[in-house]
Amino acid sequence: MTSLSPVRTGSFRSLRQQLSKLRHLAQPFFLPLNQANGWQFVWLLVSLLFCVGGIVLALLTGLLNVLERWQPVLTENYFGGVADTITDIWSSWWGGAFVALFVLGVASFTAFRNQLKQRRWLHWLLLAAIVLMLLAVNGINAGIGFIARDLTNALVKQQEDNFYRILIIYACCFVVALPIRVSQIFFTFKLGIIWRDWLTRALISDYMSNRAYYVLNPNDEQATDVDNPDQRITEDTRAFTAQSLAFTIGIFDALLTFFLNILILLGISRELTVGLFVYAAFSTTLLVIAGRKLVALQFDQLRYEADFRYGLVHIRNNAESIAFYAGEAPEAQETKRRLGEVVRNFNFIINWQVVIDVMRRSTNYSGVFFPYLILAPAIFSGQTDYGSFVQANFAFNMVEGSLLFVVNQIEELAKFTAGITRLEGFQSKVEQVAAAPAADERQLVRAGGGIVISNADLYTPKARIPVIRDLNLTVSEEDRVLVVGPSGCGKTSLMRMISGLWTPSTGSVERPATGDLLFIPQKPYLLLGSLREQLCYPSDQDFFSDSQLKSVMEKVNLPQLVARYPDLDVKQDWQRILSLGEQQRLAFARLLLNSPRYVVLDEATSALDVKTERLLYELLLERDVSFISVGHRPSLTRFHSSVLELYGNGDWRLVAASNYQPELA
């Protein structure tokens, strides 16, 4: 018994993996993944064809009945072949088969009606409308083959009157086809934007759940295989939905074209039909094998393009710092290095695209000669008229296009396959992080409680020596703790553990519920939005009036900001416009508006003078806010009840603020 070679086995495995990834991305838009398997999804796609085919057959039968009643001469002269075909269908077992398939298709969608909720029925309805229009256009194209035959024969036989009558019918076909084709394009774009909106929102929801955006840190490429999540959510999603619809509709179109024209071609020449199949199978196999290398190159190209764009965005976001350092030369060098990767990989793509294009064009050019070589003897012997040759050539080109659909789309298919891998990898990773249990026995959230750290050992990622060892700390509503220590001793790491971003390797951390605990870093976060949104973040801006917002800005010593921007809805690039000191005061205004019970301050007043710092801490004391501060200034001690000093080797000490004296090195 022979066995499959490793190459063929690997190819089948790769194909199955790609189909699985495609299903993971595409199926949820039409059917929930947890309520239908892949075969059921494929069956519904086939059932859609059954339903649309049955509707088209019924409409065509009704239209011909009307024409035969009101214009029998027109039907007999120009639609006799179609009318005979419809009559043969209904008078044979084919009629019953079409009815049975239509009923089966409707029954299939009825059985899945519960899975089509949440407006998924609309997605299927739009897809059905697109397929219906494709079938109508392909039906017209099949009819055009017969019209082209009669038109050519009338021209050859110099039948002037008959020629112009057929020409009018020919023109009418295009007049009818134009609005149908335009409507199909409109509904395709409409379904595409609905799909993109749905998929993007789903990705954003998962990305912003369970801090997936933080876990999948794009700056730590060794810790995650997800690079440039912004590109995957925007560009990859747009490309995937557009290309998925293009290929899906293209496949439907190819199938319809094939089935509507293969019988015509078989009726004219069996030899031509068999030769077409052999030639198409050979060409497709050859080009698919060659296209596998292009898929890998396109995958790398997407990543290099994203890295290059991210480098330029990084320069824009840090323009002032780069200007202060006069760091144009190294920034330009790094940007050019990323551009070099883009160009180098694209040169490989050019080489392979040229090779594939030569192969594809060679097969397309070869196909031109097939009808002439096979049908010429029949024409010379008088067995076939020239009109039949024109019809056969037309049908041959239509069937050839459907059989070589993959070949003609090989470059786009390579991009599509690479995009599937990137987007599905991102989706799977985001879903995995978003669905992970949020609760951890070492990280407990207790509503109404304070901050309790018990026997905690904390390591930085990939470190072997703990920055904090066996820490025990309790912060209740009456406590204010100042955390001090040399640079790099683990103060910010402690803040991350308290805020729930990092988890201790041993011990536990209890912290208040979300809303009762607020973290303010040294460089405050400023979102893209108005001044009103900056102040209210993360609370709803409707909770506060303009007078409240302006009053709190006055309290934190930002009167000039009120004067400069009386309209709180003005949008600016606040990260660039405001100094670090203004940003830190704005963060305190945000703190006062949100009114948390506990605050973590990580050098949150480092850019302020001592007088302003005292003003802000006195505001916290007036509000009876409990806080943990990280700082270096001796002036901070007076605002705290105790001091936690870290040494950087895991050791620490906790003393009353009134008794604290820095230890000399």
LINQUI-V399294 format. One record per pair of residues at least 12 apart in sequence whose ideal C-beta (glycine too) atoms are under 8 Angstrom apart, sorted by the first residue. I is the first residue (numbers start at 1). J is the second residue. D is the distance in whole Angstrom. If there is no record, write none. Layout:
BEGIN
i:I j:J d:D
i:I j:J d:D
END
This chain:
BEGIN
i:18 j:417 d:6
i:18 j:420 d:6
i:18 j:421 d:8
i:19 j:38 d:8
i:20 j:38 d:8
i:21 j:420 d:5
i:21 j:421 d:7
i:21 j:424 d:4
i:22 j:244 d:8
i:22 j:420 d:6
i:22 j:424 d:8
i:23 j:38 d:5
i:23 j:41 d:7
i:24 j:424 d:5
i:24 j:427 d:7
i:24 j:428 d:7
i:25 j:199 d:7
i:25 j:240 d:6
i:25 j:244 d:8
i:25 j:420 d:7
i:25 j:423 d:6
i:25 j:424 d:5
i:25 j:427 d:6
i:26 j:244 d:6
i:27 j:41 d:5
i:28 j:202 d:7
i:29 j:120 d:7
i:29 j:123 d:6
i:29 j:195 d:5
i:29 j:198 d:6
i:29 j:199 d:7
i:30 j:44 d:7
i:30 j:120 d:6
i:30 j:123 d:6
i:30 j:124 d:6
i:30 j:127 d:8
i:31 j:44 d:7
i:31 j:112 d:7
i:31 j:115 d:5
i:31 j:116 d:8
i:31 j:120 d:7
i:32 j:115 d:6
i:35 j:114 d:8
i:35 j:115 d:5
i:36 j:112 d:7
i:36 j:115 d:6
i:40 j:112 d:8
i:43 j:108 d:7
i:44 j:108 d:6
i:44 j:109 d:7
i:44 j:112 d:6
i:44 j:124 d:8
i:47 j:104 d:7
i:47 j:105 d:4
i:47 j:108 d:4
i:47 j:109 d:6
i:48 j:105 d:7
i:48 j:124 d:7
i:48 j:127 d:7
i:48 j:128 d:6
i:48 j:131 d:6
i:49 j:105 d:8
i:49 j:131 d:7
i:49 j:252 d:8
i:49 j:255 d:8
i:50 j:101 d:4
i:50 j:102 d:6
i:50 j:104 d:6
i:50 j:105 d:3
i:51 j:102 d:6
i:51 j:105 d:4
i:51 j:106 d:6
i:51 j:109 d:7
i:51 j:128 d:7
i:52 j:128 d:6
i:52 j:131 d:5
i:52 j:132 d:5
i:52 j:135 d:6
i:53 j:98 d:7
i:53 j:101 d:7
i:53 j:102 d:7
i:53 j:135 d:7
i:54 j:98 d:6
i:54 j:99 d:7
i:54 j:101 d:7
i:54 j:102 d:3
i:54 j:105 d:7
i:55 j:102 d:8
i:55 j:132 d:7
i:56 j:132 d:7
i:56 j:135 d:5
i:56 j:136 d:7
i:56 j:139 d:7
i:57 j:86 d:8
i:57 j:89 d:7
i:57 j:98 d:6
i:60 j:82 d:8
i:60 j:86 d:6
i:60 j:139 d:8
i:61 j:86 d:6
i:61 j:90 d:7
i:64 j:79 d:7
i:64 j:82 d:7
i:64 j:83 d:5
i:64 j:86 d:6
i:67 j:79 d:7
i:68 j:83 d:7
i:78 j:147 d:8
i:78 j:166 d:8
i:78 j:169 d:5
i:81 j:146 d:6
i:82 j:143 d:7
i:109 j:124 d:7
i:122 j:194 d:8
i:123 j:191 d:7
i:123 j:194 d:7
i:123 j:195 d:7
i:126 j:187 d:6
i:126 j:190 d:7
i:126 j:191 d:4
i:126 j:194 d:7
i:127 j:191 d:6
i:127 j:248 d:8
i:129 j:187 d:5
i:130 j:184 d:6
i:130 j:187 d:5
i:130 j:188 d:6
i:130 j:191 d:7
i:130 j:249 d:6
i:130 j:252 d:8
i:131 j:249 d:8
i:131 j:252 d:5
i:133 j:180 d:5
i:133 j:181 d:7
i:133 j:183 d:6
i:133 j:184 d:4
i:133 j:187 d:7
i:134 j:184 d:6
i:134 j:249 d:7
i:134 j:252 d:6
i:134 j:253 d:5
i:134 j:256 d:6
i:135 j:256 d:6
i:136 j:177 d:8
i:136 j:180 d:5
i:137 j:177 d:6
i:137 j:180 d:6
i:137 j:181 d:6
i:137 j:184 d:7
i:138 j:253 d:7
i:138 j:256 d:4
i:138 j:257 d:5
i:138 j:260 d:5
i:139 j:260 d:7
i:140 j:173 d:5
i:140 j:176 d:7
i:140 j:177 d:5
i:140 j:180 d:8
i:141 j:257 d:7
i:141 j:260 d:7
i:141 j:261 d:8
i:141 j:398 d:7
i:142 j:260 d:4
i:142 j:261 d:6
i:142 j:264 d:7
i:142 j:398 d:8
i:143 j:173 d:7
i:144 j:170 d:7
i:144 j:173 d:6
i:144 j:394 d:7
i:145 j:261 d:7
i:145 j:264 d:6
i:145 j:391 d:5
i:145 j:394 d:5
i:145 j:395 d:5
i:145 j:398 d:8
i:146 j:391 d:7
i:147 j:166 d:6
i:147 j:169 d:6
i:147 j:170 d:5
i:147 j:173 d:7
i:148 j:170 d:8
i:148 j:387 d:8
i:148 j:390 d:5
i:148 j:391 d:6
i:148 j:394 d:6
i:149 j:387 d:4
i:149 j:388 d:6
i:149 j:390 d:6
i:149 j:391 d:4
i:150 j:162 d:8
i:150 j:166 d:5
i:150 j:387 d:6
i:151 j:163 d:7
i:151 j:166 d:5
i:151 j:167 d:6
i:151 j:170 d:6
i:151 j:387 d:8
i:152 j:386 d:6
i:152 j:387 d:4
i:152 j:390 d:5
i:153 j:385 d:6
i:153 j:386 d:7
i:153 j:387 d:4
i:154 j:166 d:6
i:156 j:385 d:8
i:156 j:386 d:6
i:156 j:387 d:7
i:188 j:245 d:6
i:188 j:249 d:6
i:191 j:245 d:6
i:192 j:241 d:5
i:192 j:242 d:5
i:192 j:245 d:5
i:195 j:241 d:4
i:195 j:244 d:8
i:195 j:245 d:7
i:196 j:237 d:6
i:196 j:238 d:6
i:196 j:241 d:4
i:196 j:242 d:8
i:199 j:237 d:6
i:199 j:240 d:8
i:199 j:241 d:6
i:200 j:233 d:6
i:200 j:234 d:8
i:200 j:237 d:5
i:203 j:232 d:8
i:203 j:233 d:5
i:203 j:237 d:7
i:203 j:426 d:7
i:203 j:427 d:6
i:203 j:430 d:6
i:204 j:233 d:7
i:205 j:434 d:8
i:206 j:427 d:8
i:206 j:430 d:4
i:206 j:431 d:5
i:206 j:433 d:8
i:206 j:434 d:4
i:207 j:229 d:7
i:207 j:233 d:7
i:207 j:430 d:5
i:207 j:434 d:8
i:209 j:434 d:4
i:210 j:433 d:6
i:210 j:434 d:5
i:210 j:435 d:8
i:210 j:436 d:6
i:210 j:438 d:5
i:211 j:433 d:8
i:211 j:501 d:7
i:212 j:430 d:5
i:212 j:433 d:4
i:212 j:434 d:5
i:213 j:229 d:7
i:214 j:501 d:7
i:215 j:433 d:5
i:216 j:229 d:6
i:216 j:429 d:6
i:216 j:430 d:7
i:216 j:433 d:6
i:218 j:230 d:8
i:218 j:310 d:8
i:223 j:461 d:7
i:224 j:429 d:7
i:225 j:425 d:7
i:225 j:429 d:7
i:226 j:425 d:7
i:226 j:426 d:6
i:226 j:429 d:5
i:226 j:430 d:8
i:227 j:303 d:6
i:227 j:306 d:7
i:227 j:307 d:7
i:228 j:303 d:7
i:228 j:306 d:4
i:228 j:307 d:7
i:228 j:309 d:8
i:228 j:310 d:6
i:229 j:426 d:6
i:230 j:310 d:8
i:231 j:302 d:8
i:231 j:305 d:8
i:231 j:306 d:4
i:231 j:309 d:7
i:231 j:310 d:8
i:232 j:422 d:6
i:232 j:423 d:6
i:232 j:426 d:4
i:233 j:426 d:8
i:235 j:306 d:8
i:236 j:302 d:7
i:236 j:419 d:5
i:236 j:422 d:5
i:236 j:423 d:4
i:236 j:426 d:7
i:237 j:423 d:7
i:239 j:415 d:7
i:239 j:416 d:8
i:239 j:419 d:5
i:240 j:416 d:8
i:240 j:419 d:5
i:240 j:420 d:7
i:240 j:423 d:5
i:243 j:412 d:7
i:243 j:415 d:7
i:243 j:416 d:4
i:243 j:419 d:7
i:244 j:416 d:8
i:246 j:412 d:7
i:247 j:409 d:7
i:247 j:412 d:8
i:247 j:413 d:7
i:247 j:416 d:6
i:250 j:405 d:6
i:250 j:409 d:7
i:251 j:405 d:7
i:253 j:402 d:8
i:254 j:401 d:7
i:254 j:402 d:4
i:254 j:403 d:8
i:254 j:405 d:4
i:255 j:402 d:7
i:257 j:398 d:5
i:257 j:399 d:7
i:257 j:401 d:7
i:257 j:402 d:4
i:258 j:399 d:6
i:258 j:402 d:4
i:258 j:403 d:7
i:260 j:398 d:8
i:261 j:395 d:4
i:261 j:398 d:4
i:261 j:399 d:5
i:261 j:402 d:8
i:262 j:399 d:6
i:264 j:391 d:7
i:264 j:395 d:5
i:265 j:392 d:7
i:265 j:395 d:4
i:265 j:396 d:6
i:265 j:399 d:6
i:268 j:375 d:8
i:268 j:384 d:8
i:268 j:388 d:6
i:268 j:391 d:7
i:268 j:392 d:4
i:268 j:395 d:7
i:269 j:374 d:6
i:269 j:375 d:6
i:269 j:378 d:8
i:269 j:392 d:6
i:271 j:374 d:5
i:272 j:370 d:7
i:272 j:371 d:6
i:272 j:374 d:5
i:272 j:375 d:7
i:272 j:392 d:7
i:272 j:396 d:6
i:273 j:399 d:8
i:275 j:370 d:6
i:275 j:374 d:6
i:276 j:367 d:8
i:276 j:370 d:7
i:276 j:396 d:6
i:276 j:399 d:6
i:276 j:400 d:6
i:276 j:403 d:7
i:277 j:403 d:7
i:279 j:363 d:7
i:279 j:366 d:7
i:279 j:367 d:7
i:279 j:370 d:7
i:280 j:400 d:7
i:280 j:403 d:4
i:280 j:404 d:6
i:283 j:359 d:8
i:283 j:360 d:8
i:283 j:363 d:4
i:283 j:404 d:6
i:283 j:407 d:6
i:284 j:403 d:7
i:284 j:404 d:7
i:284 j:406 d:6
i:284 j:407 d:5
i:286 j:359 d:6
i:286 j:363 d:8
i:287 j:356 d:6
i:287 j:359 d:6
i:287 j:360 d:6
i:287 j:363 d:8
i:287 j:406 d:8
i:287 j:407 d:5
i:287 j:410 d:5
i:288 j:406 d:7
i:288 j:407 d:8
i:288 j:410 d:7
i:290 j:352 d:7
i:290 j:355 d:7
i:290 j:356 d:5
i:290 j:359 d:6
i:290 j:410 d:8
i:291 j:356 d:6
i:291 j:410 d:5
i:291 j:413 d:7
i:291 j:414 d:6
i:293 j:352 d:6
i:294 j:349 d:7
i:294 j:352 d:5
i:294 j:353 d:7
i:294 j:356 d:7
i:294 j:410 d:7
i:294 j:411 d:7
i:294 j:414 d:4
i:295 j:414 d:5
i:295 j:417 d:5
i:295 j:418 d:6
i:296 j:418 d:8
i:297 j:345 d:6
i:297 j:348 d:5
i:297 j:349 d:5
i:297 j:352 d:6
i:297 j:414 d:8
i:298 j:349 d:7
i:298 j:414 d:5
i:298 j:415 d:5
i:298 j:417 d:7
i:298 j:418 d:4
i:299 j:417 d:8
i:299 j:418 d:4
i:299 j:421 d:6
i:299 j:422 d:7
i:300 j:345 d:5
i:301 j:342 d:7
i:301 j:345 d:5
i:301 j:346 d:6
i:301 j:349 d:6
i:301 j:418 d:8
i:302 j:418 d:6
i:302 j:419 d:7
i:302 j:422 d:6
i:303 j:422 d:8
i:304 j:338 d:7
i:304 j:341 d:5
i:304 j:342 d:5
i:304 j:345 d:5
i:305 j:342 d:6
i:307 j:338 d:5
i:307 j:341 d:7
i:308 j:335 d:8
i:308 j:338 d:4
i:308 j:339 d:6
i:308 j:341 d:7
i:308 j:342 d:5
i:311 j:334 d:6
i:311 j:335 d:5
i:311 j:338 d:5
i:312 j:335 d:7
i:315 j:331 d:6
i:315 j:335 d:7
i:317 j:575 d:8
i:319 j:576 d:8
i:320 j:576 d:7
i:353 j:411 d:6
i:356 j:410 d:6
i:356 j:411 d:7
i:360 j:407 d:6
i:360 j:408 d:7
i:360 j:410 d:7
i:363 j:404 d:7
i:363 j:407 d:7
i:364 j:404 d:8
i:364 j:408 d:8
i:367 j:396 d:8
i:367 j:397 d:8
i:367 j:400 d:5
i:370 j:396 d:7
i:371 j:389 d:7
i:371 j:392 d:6
i:371 j:393 d:5
i:371 j:396 d:5
i:375 j:389 d:5
i:375 j:392 d:6
i:440 j:503 d:6
i:441 j:508 d:7
i:442 j:503 d:5
i:442 j:504 d:6
i:442 j:506 d:8
i:442 j:507 d:7
i:442 j:508 d:5
i:442 j:509 d:7
i:443 j:500 d:6
i:443 j:503 d:5
i:443 j:508 d:7
i:443 j:509 d:6
i:443 j:511 d:8
i:444 j:508 d:6
i:444 j:509 d:7
i:444 j:510 d:5
i:444 j:511 d:8
i:445 j:500 d:8
i:445 j:510 d:8
i:445 j:511 d:6
i:445 j:512 d:7
i:445 j:513 d:5
i:445 j:514 d:8
i:446 j:510 d:5
i:446 j:511 d:7
i:446 j:512 d:7
i:446 j:513 d:7
i:447 j:512 d:7
i:447 j:513 d:4
i:447 j:516 d:8
i:448 j:512 d:7
i:448 j:513 d:8
i:448 j:516 d:8
i:449 j:510 d:6
i:449 j:511 d:8
i:449 j:512 d:6
i:450 j:474 d:7
i:450 j:475 d:5
i:450 j:476 d:4
i:450 j:477 d:6
i:450 j:479 d:8
i:450 j:510 d:8
i:450 j:512 d:7
i:450 j:598 d:7
i:450 j:626 d:7
i:451 j:473 d:7
i:451 j:474 d:7
i:451 j:475 d:4
i:451 j:498 d:6
i:451 j:509 d:8
i:451 j:510 d:7
i:451 j:511 d:5
i:451 j:512 d:7
i:451 j:517 d:8
i:451 j:598 d:6
i:451 j:628 d:7
i:452 j:473 d:8
i:452 j:474 d:5
i:452 j:475 d:8
i:452 j:508 d:8
i:452 j:509 d:7
i:452 j:510 d:4
i:453 j:471 d:5
i:453 j:472 d:6
i:453 j:473 d:4
i:453 j:474 d:8
i:453 j:497 d:8
i:453 j:498 d:7
i:453 j:504 d:8
i:453 j:507 d:7
i:453 j:508 d:8
i:453 j:509 d:5
i:453 j:510 d:8
i:454 j:472 d:6
i:454 j:507 d:5
i:454 j:508 d:5
i:454 j:509 d:8
i:454 j:510 d:8
i:455 j:470 d:6
i:455 j:471 d:8
i:455 j:472 d:6
i:455 j:506 d:7
i:455 j:507 d:4
i:455 j:508 d:8
i:456 j:468 d:7
i:456 j:470 d:7
i:456 j:471 d:5
i:456 j:472 d:8
i:456 j:497 d:7
i:456 j:504 d:4
i:456 j:506 d:7
i:456 j:507 d:3
i:456 j:508 d:7
i:456 j:509 d:6
i:457 j:469 d:5
i:457 j:470 d:6
i:457 j:471 d:8
i:457 j:504 d:6
i:457 j:505 d:5
i:457 j:506 d:5
i:457 j:507 d:6
i:457 j:650 d:8
i:458 j:471 d:7
i:458 j:490 d:7
i:458 j:493 d:6
i:458 j:494 d:7
i:458 j:497 d:5
i:458 j:502 d:7
i:458 j:504 d:5
i:458 j:505 d:7
i:459 j:505 d:6
i:460 j:490 d:8
i:460 j:493 d:6
i:465 j:649 d:7
i:465 j:650 d:7
i:466 j:505 d:7
i:466 j:650 d:5
i:467 j:489 d:7
i:467 j:490 d:3
i:467 j:493 d:5
i:467 j:494 d:8
i:467 j:646 d:8
i:467 j:648 d:7
i:467 j:650 d:7
i:468 j:490 d:6
i:468 j:493 d:7
i:468 j:494 d:6
i:468 j:497 d:8
i:468 j:646 d:7
i:468 j:650 d:6
i:468 j:652 d:7
i:469 j:650 d:3
i:469 j:651 d:7
i:469 j:652 d:8
i:470 j:507 d:7
i:471 j:494 d:8
i:471 j:507 d:7
i:471 j:652 d:6
i:473 j:644 d:7
i:473 j:654 d:7
i:475 j:598 d:7
i:475 j:626 d:6
i:475 j:628 d:6
i:476 j:626 d:7
i:477 j:597 d:7
i:477 j:624 d:7
i:477 j:626 d:5
i:478 j:626 d:7
i:478 j:641 d:7
i:479 j:626 d:6
i:479 j:641 d:6
i:479 j:642 d:7
i:480 j:626 d:6
i:480 j:627 d:6
i:480 j:628 d:8
i:480 j:629 d:7
i:480 j:639 d:6
i:480 j:640 d:4
i:480 j:641 d:5
i:480 j:642 d:8
i:481 j:627 d:8
i:481 j:628 d:5
i:481 j:629 d:7
i:481 j:640 d:6
i:481 j:641 d:7
i:481 j:642 d:5
i:481 j:643 d:7
i:481 j:644 d:6
i:482 j:628 d:8
i:482 j:629 d:5
i:482 j:630 d:8
i:482 j:631 d:6
i:482 j:636 d:6
i:482 j:637 d:6
i:482 j:639 d:8
i:482 j:640 d:4
i:482 j:642 d:7
i:482 j:643 d:5
i:482 j:644 d:7
i:482 j:657 d:7
i:483 j:495 d:8
i:483 j:628 d:6
i:483 j:629 d:7
i:483 j:630 d:5
i:483 j:631 d:8
i:483 j:643 d:8
i:483 j:644 d:5
i:483 j:645 d:8
i:483 j:646 d:7
i:484 j:630 d:8
i:484 j:631 d:7
i:484 j:632 d:7
i:484 j:643 d:6
i:484 j:644 d:7
i:484 j:645 d:5
i:484 j:646 d:7
i:484 j:662 d:7
i:485 j:645 d:6
i:485 j:646 d:4
i:485 j:647 d:6
i:485 j:648 d:7
i:486 j:647 d:8
i:486 j:648 d:6
i:488 j:648 d:6
i:489 j:646 d:4
i:489 j:647 d:6
i:489 j:648 d:4
i:490 j:646 d:5
i:490 j:648 d:6
i:491 j:602 d:7
i:491 j:630 d:5
i:491 j:646 d:6
i:492 j:602 d:6
i:492 j:630 d:7
i:494 j:630 d:8
i:494 j:646 d:7
i:495 j:519 d:7
i:495 j:600 d:5
i:495 j:602 d:5
i:495 j:628 d:7
i:495 j:630 d:6
i:497 j:509 d:6
i:498 j:511 d:6
i:498 j:600 d:6
i:498 j:628 d:7
i:499 j:511 d:8
i:499 j:517 d:7
i:499 j:519 d:5
i:499 j:600 d:6
i:511 j:598 d:8
i:512 j:597 d:6
i:512 j:598 d:5
i:515 j:594 d:8
i:515 j:596 d:7
i:516 j:596 d:6
i:516 j:597 d:5
i:516 j:598 d:6
i:517 j:596 d:6
i:517 j:597 d:8
i:517 j:598 d:5
i:517 j:599 d:8
i:517 j:600 d:7
i:518 j:591 d:6
i:518 j:594 d:6
i:518 j:596 d:4
i:518 j:598 d:7
i:518 j:599 d:5
i:518 j:600 d:7
i:519 j:599 d:8
i:519 j:600 d:5
i:519 j:602 d:7
i:520 j:587 d:5
i:520 j:588 d:8
i:520 j:591 d:6
i:520 j:599 d:7
i:520 j:600 d:7
i:520 j:601 d:5
i:520 j:602 d:7
i:520 j:604 d:4
i:521 j:602 d:5
i:521 j:603 d:8
i:521 j:604 d:7
i:522 j:584 d:8
i:522 j:602 d:6
i:522 j:603 d:4
i:522 j:604 d:6
i:522 j:606 d:6
i:523 j:580 d:7
i:523 j:583 d:7
i:524 j:583 d:5
i:524 j:584 d:6
i:524 j:586 d:7
i:524 j:587 d:4
i:524 j:590 d:8
i:524 j:604 d:8
i:525 j:537 d:8
i:526 j:574 d:5
i:526 j:575 d:5
i:526 j:578 d:7
i:526 j:583 d:6
i:526 j:586 d:8
i:529 j:571 d:6
i:530 j:568 d:6
i:530 j:569 d:5
i:530 j:570 d:6
i:530 j:571 d:5
i:531 j:561 d:8
i:531 j:565 d:5
i:531 j:568 d:5
i:531 j:569 d:8
i:531 j:570 d:6
i:531 j:572 d:8
i:531 j:574 d:7
i:532 j:549 d:6
i:532 j:568 d:4
i:532 j:569 d:6
i:534 j:574 d:6
i:534 j:586 d:6
i:534 j:590 d:7
i:535 j:549 d:5
i:535 j:552 d:7
i:535 j:553 d:7
i:535 j:568 d:8
i:535 j:586 d:7
i:535 j:589 d:6
i:535 j:590 d:6
i:535 j:593 d:6
i:536 j:549 d:8
i:536 j:590 d:7
i:536 j:593 d:6
i:537 j:590 d:6
i:538 j:594 d:8
i:539 j:593 d:7
i:539 j:594 d:5
i:544 j:593 d:6
i:546 j:568 d:6
i:548 j:593 d:7
i:549 j:568 d:6
i:549 j:593 d:7
i:550 j:562 d:5
i:550 j:568 d:8
i:552 j:589 d:5
i:552 j:592 d:5
i:552 j:593 d:6
i:553 j:586 d:8
i:553 j:589 d:6
i:555 j:589 d:7
i:555 j:592 d:7
i:555 j:619 d:6
i:556 j:585 d:5
i:556 j:586 d:7
i:556 j:588 d:5
i:556 j:589 d:5
i:556 j:592 d:7
i:556 j:615 d:8
i:556 j:616 d:6
i:556 j:619 d:7
i:557 j:585 d:6
i:557 j:612 d:6
i:557 j:615 d:6
i:558 j:582 d:7
i:558 j:585 d:5
i:558 j:586 d:7
i:558 j:589 d:7
i:561 j:578 d:8
i:561 j:582 d:7
i:561 j:586 d:8
i:579 j:607 d:7
i:580 j:607 d:4
i:581 j:607 d:4
i:581 j:608 d:5
i:581 j:612 d:8
i:583 j:607 d:8
i:584 j:604 d:6
i:584 j:605 d:6
i:584 j:606 d:8
i:584 j:607 d:5
i:584 j:608 d:6
i:585 j:608 d:7
i:585 j:612 d:7
i:585 j:616 d:7
i:587 j:604 d:6
i:588 j:604 d:7
i:588 j:616 d:5
i:588 j:619 d:7
i:591 j:620 d:8
i:591 j:625 d:8
i:592 j:619 d:7
i:592 j:623 d:7
i:595 j:623 d:7
i:596 j:625 d:7
i:597 j:625 d:7
i:597 j:626 d:6
i:598 j:625 d:7
i:598 j:626 d:5
i:598 j:627 d:7
i:598 j:628 d:8
i:599 j:620 d:7
i:599 j:625 d:6
i:599 j:626 d:7
i:599 j:627 d:4
i:599 j:628 d:8
i:600 j:627 d:7
i:600 j:628 d:5
i:601 j:627 d:6
i:601 j:628 d:7
i:601 j:629 d:4
i:601 j:630 d:7
i:601 j:631 d:8
i:602 j:630 d:5
i:603 j:630 d:5
i:603 j:631 d:6
i:603 j:632 d:8
i:604 j:629 d:7
i:605 j:617 d:8
i:605 j:631 d:7
i:606 j:631 d:7
i:606 j:632 d:8
i:610 j:633 d:7
i:610 j:635 d:5
i:613 j:633 d:7
i:613 j:635 d:7
i:613 j:636 d:8
i:614 j:635 d:7
i:614 j:639 d:8
i:617 j:636 d:8
i:617 j:639 d:4
i:618 j:639 d:8
i:620 j:639 d:8
i:621 j:639 d:7
i:637 j:657 d:5
i:637 j:660 d:6
i:638 j:657 d:8
i:640 j:657 d:5
i:641 j:656 d:7
i:641 j:657 d:6
i:642 j:654 d:6
i:642 j:655 d:7
i:642 j:656 d:6
i:642 j:657 d:6
i:643 j:655 d:6
i:643 j:656 d:8
i:643 j:657 d:5
i:643 j:660 d:4
i:645 j:660 d:8
i:645 j:662 d:8
i:645 j:663 d:7
END
